[in-house]
């Protein structure tokens, strides 16, 4: 069950990352807004969703820490997502 949840999470992370990149290119070519403004607009949605998730799990985060349960595979996926966005 955990493997299925993990693979599903990675799949949707890749899917939304690809969509965000495509959306970013389309909006930059369509309008004359600066790159910084577009990045803030797109990241604000992610920030709100991340804060909702942290608030929902705040008891666990306070007890065990934010990075509890992270292993080398999780850190590798985070690294690859971060590098892929550059």
Secondary structure as GFF3:
##gff-version 3
##sequence-region A 1 86
A	DSSP	alpha_helix	2	30	.	.	.	ID=ss1
A	DSSP	alpha_helix	35	56	.	.	.	ID=ss2
A	DSSP	alpha_helix	58	64	.	.	.	ID=ss3
A	DSSP	alpha_helix	72	84	.	.	.	ID=ss4
###
